[in-house]
Amino acid sequence: MEEREKTLDVITIGRASVDLYGQQIGARLEDATSFAKSVGGCPANIAIGTARLGLASAWLGRVGDEAFGRFITEQMAREGASTEGIITDKDRLTALAILGVEDDKRFPLIFYREDCADMALTEGDISEDFIARTRSVLVTGTHFSRPHTSAAQKIAMTFAKGYGAKVIFDIDFRPNLWGLAGHGAGEERYIRSHTVSERLKSVLPHCDLVVGTEEEILIGSGEADLDAALRTIRQVSSAVIVLKRGPMGCIVYDGPIPESIEDGIVGEGFPIEVYNTLGAGDAFMSGFLRGWLRGEKLETCATWANACGAFAVSRLLCSPEIPSFEELSHFLKHGSTHKALRRDAAINHIHWATTGRRRDYPTLKALAIDHRSQFEEMAEKLGADRDRIGAFKLLAVEAAAKVADGRDGFGMLLDEKYGRAALFAAAKVPNFWIGRPVELPGSRPLKFEFSQDMGSRLIEWPVDHTIKCLAFFHPDDADDMRLEQIEKLGTLYDAARRVGREVLIEIIAGKNGPMEADIVPRVLTELYSAGIKPDWWKLEPQADAGAWALIDETIAANDPWCRGVVLLGLDAPADELEAAFRATAESKTVKGFAVGRTIFADAAEKWLAGKMDDAEAIADMAERFGALVDAWEVRGQ
């Protein structure tokens, strides 16, 4: 066959589901009341895991033509895995898996897979050109359980061999997916079956890498004890064999099986607290493949695999818990003082920053119209009905969308009190960033608006809405004031990380003390020292480029994963803001602006007074916003 350029490292084939994990740990699945959603299914997890670890990956399979199918496709794209091999099945639903954690040994699991989309894969779905462009193909056990899915995997293996690609076999044995156990036995890992063994054993001669747990090695070989199983596999296959042993790590066999099976190749182990074993094998495989497909020593591959498995075992979900390569490298270099890795703040921050954020924002230009008290004062002064404030904010959405014109890097700050309808409208604007305030306007010390229980409030927000919190904070404030505000911001930060939302912290120091060049860096340092690492900062304009250089240094030293800084406006005239923009030209961290009254104040006052109609208000705000965007774009010239 003609040699093709290898643009992919691995294509995984087989199951993909939406996993719904019960969030009440220690409860029966019958008693679970809320669930966390993620992509699941062994090969889909591995496609995501290898992408996070820096490989060019793809999942090949079917999803339903509905919201869950689109979720899998969109999540693959967000993770950096190719979606080229995903087929939409208009006749079948995406598979579901419902899971619970009763304790550290029992994990009830129900598969909803009756005539599901991923099990409808056929030979016709396997593109020879697609397979020709990968360095390896990963096939999985469940898809050998039906004739048509088995044929699909086998033709993929044939194409792979013809184009010089490796074949990887994850035995991935689930007895009830082979019809060996009932619907309620989803967590069952081993039931002996001659039929299953013969079918899996026929795959082994065509493989370059075979990976399985002790139970999977037994079912794949048809033998009753592990020593005989490994030797039987070696008789029919020259593949590298990886025996997964749970908390004991793994043993790798390259060549003849040693007299004692304990004498294979081993990597470093990582003793950790078991929180949930589901998905650990997929994280393990992702780590092993990162090494194996990049030519690392087998000891290194095993170490990386063990470490990735440790991350997954110590966390709740499957694919979301697989580490990025930055996270894995940090752990291998520094280790952790926590056996429960989910409690390691440094690791969790890297995990969030490298895997939890849904989109990149190299720049951000936002129209801030989350103001509440200012609009109330304006309405009172003009004798206008407060109910009209929400209608004006809808016009601001139209103005901002007009300037954005579908481009990335634009957005708005909108509130719940008067901007609820505007929030719904903004959500429909393509590529829009949306931030929402939580502070009680003008509060000092900081208090939250509506409720002080931020965790229960944030769970209702769309996952891609950013939390914005303004604190009037000066480093020379009295100790009790500073400590109370830090504690409040800390509770917000913890809640945000727990429910997976980004945080923008806005600091205004200039209203409560002098503004020398070191003032804002001192504030940031104090908050960083308290463990608060927001995704974004929103800061006042600084006097000159030297002040911004100090801010850059502070952020780089404390959080190299920070998205950056956006400038606030404080009702400054446009020419003053343009000068402030120019002062940031050399800054590495200032990525844009979120300005409000400079853009909307004049239009709001005239519109609320009945002196400007809707179209005129939209045009006025769009012109002012567009002018600031233009000034930002040319600030360094």
N, C-alpha and C positions, 0 to 999 in steps of 0.2 A: 504493500500500500504506500501511496505517496506520503512523504513526511510533511507534517503540518506544524506551523508555529504553535508552541505550547503557551497559551495565554492563561490557563488555569492550572493550579496545583492539584486540585482534587474535585471530583464530582461525586456527591453522595446520592444514593438511590434508595427509595423505600418509604418508610412511614413519615408522615407529618400530621400533627394534630394541634388543636388548641388545648392546652392544659389549664385546668381550673383547680387551683390548690386551696384547700380549706385553710383559712388563716387562724383558726382557733387551735393552737398547738396543744396536744394532750387530750383532745376531744375525739370522740368517735365521728366518723364521717356523717353518721346520722344526725349529729348535733352541730355540724358546721353551719354557720350563719352567713359567712361572707367568703369570697373566693378571690384569689389573685390570678390574673390571666397571663399566659405566656405561650410562646411557640414550644411545642413538644414533639416527641417522636425521635427515635435514635438518630437517623441520618440527617434530619432537619436540625437537630441540636448540634451535630458535628459540623454541619456546614456553617452554622453561626459561630461555633467555638473556634474552628480553624480560621475563620475570617478575623475574629477578634485577636487571634495570635499571629496575624500577619500573613496568612496564606491567601492565595486567590482561590476562592471556593465557590461552589454552586450546589444547589439541591435540585435533583431531577425527580419530578413527581407531579401528582395531580392534587388540586384543591377545588373546593366547591365554588360555584358562582354566587357567592353570598358574602356577608360581612366578615365571617371568620376566615374564609379563603383569601379575601383581600388583606386581612390582617397579617396572615402568614407571608404573603407576597411582599407587602409593604415593610414588614419587619425585617425580612431578608435583605431588602434594599437598604434599610437604615443601618443594618449591621455590616454592610459592605460585601455581602455575598451576592453573586450573580443570580438574577431571576430568569435568565434565558431559558432554563430547562423546566420552568413551571408551566403546567398545562391547566387551564380552567375547564373543569368538568361541569357542564350545564345540567346534567341529570342527577348528580349525587351531591351529598352534603360533605363538608369537611369533617374529618373525624374529631372526636372529643375524648379527653381523658380527665376523669374527676378523681382527685387524690386527697388524702388526708394524712396527718401525722399524729398517731395515737401516743407513741413513745419512741425511744431510740431504736426499736426493733420492729415495730408494726406500722406499716404504711398502706392502709387500705386503698385500693385502686380499682376503678371501674372504667372499662373501655367502652366507648360508644362508637362501634365500627361496623355496624350492619350496612353492607353495600355502600361503604364510604368511598370518597373520591380517590384517596391514595391507593386503595386496593384495586382500582380499575385500570392501573397502568398496563399497557400492552406493548408488544414489540414495535408497533407503529409509532409509539411515542419516543422511541430512542433514535435520535438523530446521529447518524454516522459522523457528520461534520462536527457536531458538538463534542462527541467523545474524542475525535481526532485531535482536539485542541487542549486536552488535559494530560497532565503527567501521571494521573492515577484516577482510578474509579473505585469507590467504596460501595460494596453490596452488603445487604443485611439479611439476617435469617428469616424474618417474618415474610418477606416477599418471595421466599422459596416455598411458601405454604400453599400457594395457589398456582395452577398451571400457567395462566396468562401472565401473572407478575413474575413468576420464575423464568418464563421465556424472555420477558423484557430484560431482566437482570443478566441472563446468559448472553443475549445478543450484545448487551453493553460490554460484557467481559470480552467477548470475541472481538468487537471493534477495538477495545482498549489494547488487547494483545497485538492486534494487527498494526497498531500505530505506536507500539513501543511503550505503552503506558503500564504502570503497575496495577495489580488488582489486590484490593484490600477487602478482607472478609471480617465483618463484625458479626459474630454468631447471633447475638441479640435474641436470645430464646425467651419467648413468653408462651408458656404452655396453653393458656386459654385462647391465644390467637391462632393456635394450631388445632383448636377444637378438643384439646385434651382436658380442659377444666371448664367449669361453669362461669357465667358472667361475674359472679361474686368472688372469683379467685384470681383477680387481676394481679395481685402481688405474688402469687405462686411463681417460683423460679425454676423448679425442676420436677418433671414427671417423665419417667423413662418411656421411650417410644422407639421401636425398631424402625417404623416407617419414617419418622422424622430423622433419625440418625442416618438412614440410608440416603435420604434426599440431601442432607447437609454434607455428608461424606463425599458425595459425588462432585461437590463444588471445590473441595480442597485441592485437587491436583492443579487447578488453574490459578491458584492464588500466590501472591508474593508476601503477604502479611496476613496472619490469622490471629484474631484477638478474641478472647473469651474469658469469662469467669470459670471457676472450677466446674460448676454445673454445666456451663456451656461447652467446655472442652469435653466433658463426658457425653453430652448429647450429640456433639459433632462427630465423635469417634465411634459411638455405640458401645463403648466399654463401661465397665462397672467401677473401675478404680483409676485414679489419676495417672499413675505411672504407666499403666497399659494404654490409657487414652493418648497420652503424649507420644508414645512410641508408635501407636497405630496411625496417628496423624502424620508423623514423620515418614512412615512407610509409603504414604501416598502423596506427600507434598514436601517440597524443599523450602517452603515458605518460612520466614521468620515467625515464630510462634510466641505470643505474649499471653502469659497466664496471669489474669487479674486475681488478686487475693484479698480484696477489701482492705481492711486496716493494716494488713501486712505488706501492702504495696503490690509488687508484681515480680515475676521472673520471666526473663526473655531467653529463648533458645534459638540460636543461629548455628545450624549444623546438627550433628548427632546429639540426641538426648543423652545427657550425662548419666552415669551409673546411679547417682543420687539426684533426683530432680531438684533438690535444693541447691545444686551447684551450677545453676544457670546464671545468666547475667542479671544483676540487680542494680537498682539505682538507690538514691537516698530516699529514706522514708520520712514521713511527717506526721507524728502522732497528734491527733486533734480530737475534739469532741464531736461525736456523731449527732447531727441534728436531723438530717434527712438523706437517706442513701439514694433516693431516686434521682437519676440524672448524673450520678457520679461517674458511671462508666463512659458516658458521652463526653464529659469533661476530660476524663482520663485519655480517651482516644484522641481528642483534639490536641492535648499536650504532646502525646506520643508522635502524632503526625507532624506537628510543627518541627520536631527534631528529625524524624525519619525522612521526610520529604526534602529537608534541607541538608541531608548528609551528615548529621551529627552522629557521634558514637552512640551505640545502643544503651550504654549506661546513662548518657545524658538524656536520651529519649525517655528512658524509664523514670529518671528523676523528674523531668518536666511533667510526665504523665501523672506520677504520684502527687505532685504538687497541685496540679489542676484538679485532680480527684478530691484532694483535701479541701480545696475551696468549695467545691460543690457539696460535699458531705456536711460542711459546716454552715450551709445556708439553706434556704427553704425551697426555691424553685429549681428548674432545670437549666434551660439555655441562658436565662438572665444572670445566672450565678457563675458562669464560666469566665475566667479572668481574661483581661487583655494581656498582651505581651509586656507592656509597661508594668502592669500589676504583678505579673508572674516574676519579672526580673527583680522588682523591688523585694518581693517576698524571698526569693532565692538569695539575694544579697544581704538583707537585713533580718530575715526571719520575723517572728512575732512573739510577743510575750503572752499572747492569748491562745489557748487551745481552741476556743470558740472564735474562729477567725472573723465571724460576722461582728464581733465586738471590737475589732482593731480599727481605731478611727483613721489611722494613716492609710491603711490598706483600703478601707471602705471609701475614703475620699478619692483615691486613684481609680477604684472600680467605678464609682459614680462618674467621675470626670471623663473616663475613657470608654465607658459603655452605657451609662444611664441617660446621657443627653441625646435628644432625638434628632437634632439638626445642628449644622454648623452655621455660625454667623460671623463671617470675617469682618463685616461692618454692620452697624445698626443705626438707622435713622428713624426715630419714633416721634409721633405727635402725642404729647402727654396731655390728656384731658380727663385725668382721674380726680380732678379737683372737686371737692364737695363744699367745704365752708366758703371758698371764694365765690362759687356760683350762688350759694345761699345769700351771701351779702349783696351780690350784684342784683339778684332778683328782688330782694327787699328794698334796695335803693330805688329800683325802677318800678316797684309795685307790680312786678310780674309774678305769675303763678309758678310755684316751684315745679309743678308737674311738667312745665315746658322745658325744663333743663334736660330731661332725657331725650326729648325730640331734637334739641340742638346737638346733643352728642352723636345722634345718628347722622346728622349733617357732617359732623367732623369725620366720621368714618368714610363717608363718600369723598370728602376732600383728600384725606390721606390715601385712600385707594386710587384716586385719580392721579396723584403724584407718583405713587408706587408703580402703577401700570403693570402689575404682574411681576415686577422685579424682586429678587431676593434682597434681604437686608433692610426691609421696611417694617414698621409696626406701630402699635399704639399702647399707651397706658390708659386703661379704662376701669371704672369702679363699678361695684355692684349696686350702690345706693341709688344713683341716677343713671348709670350707664348699662343697665341690664339688657335692654333691647339693643344697644350699641355693641355690647359684647357678642350677642348672637349674630349681628350683622358682620362684625369684624371677623368672626370665625369662618365666614364664607368667602373672605377675600383671599385669593391664592397667595401662598407663601408668607402670610402675615405673621409677625411676632406679636404676641399679646402679653402684656403685664397687668397685674391687678393689685391694687393697694390693700394692705391689711391694717395699717395704723389708724388709730383714732386721730383725725386731723388736729394738728396743733398740740398734741399731748407731749408733755415733758415733765416727768419721765414718761417714756413710751408706754402706751396702752394700745391694745388691739381694738378695732371697731367690731361691733356686733357680739363677739364672743372671745373670751380669753383662752378657750380650748381650741387651739389652732389645728390639732390633728384631726378631730372629727369634722371640722369645717373644710379643711383642704381636700379631704377624700372625695368631696362632691365636685371639685374643680376638674375640668378637662386636663388631661395629663400634660398637654403642651402649653398650658398657661403658666407664666412665670409669676412668682410671688414678689411683690414689691413692698418694701417696708422703709419708711422714712424715719430716721432718728435725728433729733437735734442734739448733737453730741460734740462736746469740746473736751480735749484731753486735760484741760485745767478745771473741769467741773469738780465740785465737791465729791469726795469718795463715795458717799451714799448714793448720789445721783448716778455716777458712772457705773457702780456695781449693779444698781437696779436695772439700768438700761442694758448692760451687758447680759445680765441674767435673762431679760425679756427677749433679746435678740437670740440668745442661745436656745431658748425654748422653741422659737420659731424655726431656727436652723435645724434642730433635731426633728421637729415635726415634718419639715419639708423633706428631709432625707428619708424619713420613715415611710412617707407616702409617695416618694419619687417625683418631687416637683423642684424646678429650678428656683433660685432665690436671687433677687436683686436687692441689695441694701443701699439705700440712699442716705448719705451723710451730709448734713448741713451744720458746719461748725461756726461759720462766720457770724451768725446772729447771736452767738453767746460768748464771744471772746475775740481776741486779735487773730489775724490770719497770716502769720509768718509762713515761710516756705515749709517748715517742718511740722506744721499743725496737723494736716491731713495724714501724713505718714505716721505720726504718733497715734492717731485714732485707729488707723488700719492695723498697726502693730499690736495695739491693745486688744482689738477684737480677734486678730489672728492668734494671739497668745491664749485667748479663751477657747480656742478650737473652732471658731466661726470662720468658715471659708465659703463665702457666697460665690455663686457662679458669675455674678456681675456686681460691680460697684457703680453707683451714680453719684458723681461728685461735682462740687462747685468749680467754676473756672478758677484757674490759678494765675498768679501774677505774671509768670514767665516760664520759659522752657526749663529753667533750672528746677523750679518747683515740681514740674512734671517728671523730671529725671529722678527726683527723690521718691516720688510715688511709684515709678517704674521699678526702682530698686527694691522697694518695700514689698511689692507684690511678687516680684521674681523670687525674692528670698523666702517668702512664706507660702506661696501657692503658684507654682509654675503652670498649673492647669486652669487658672482663672481665665474666664472668657475675656474679661477686660473691663474697661471703664466707659460709661457714657456720660456726657456732660449734661448738667441740668441748666435751666435758663434763669430762674428767679425773676421773671418778668423784665429781663434786661432788654434794652432796645436792640434791634437787629444788628446795628453796626458794632455794638459792644460784643455781641455774641460772635460775630465774624472775626473780631480781633482775638477773642478767646479761642476760637477754632485754630487760628494761625499759631497760637502759642503751643498747640499740641502737635504740630507738624512732625516733630522728631520723636514723639512719644511712641513707645512700643506697646503700651497697654490701652491707650485711648482709642476706642473703636467706633465712636459715633456720638450721637446726642439724643436726648429725650427732652424736648422743649415744649412748653405749653402755652402760657399766657402771651408770650411774644407772638405766637401764631393765631390764637383764637380770641384773645380778649376784646379786641375792637369789634370783631364780627359778632361776638356773643352779646355785647352791650347793645349794639344797634338792632340785632335780631330780636332780643327780648323786649326792646322798647318799641318794636313794630316799625322800625325805620329801615329794615333790610329784609328782603324776602329770602326764601330757601336757596334759590340758585345763586343769588348774590353772596350769601354767606359761604356757600361751598366754594365759589370762585375766589373769594377773598382769602379764605384759609388755605386753599390750594396754592395760591400765588405766594403767600408768605412762607408756607412750608417748603415749596419748591425752591424759593430763593435761598433758604437756609441749606437745603440739600446741595444746591450749586456752590454755595460758599464753602461747605464742607469738602466737596470734591476738589476744589482748587486751593485749599488752605496752605499747601506746601509750595505753591508756585510763586 
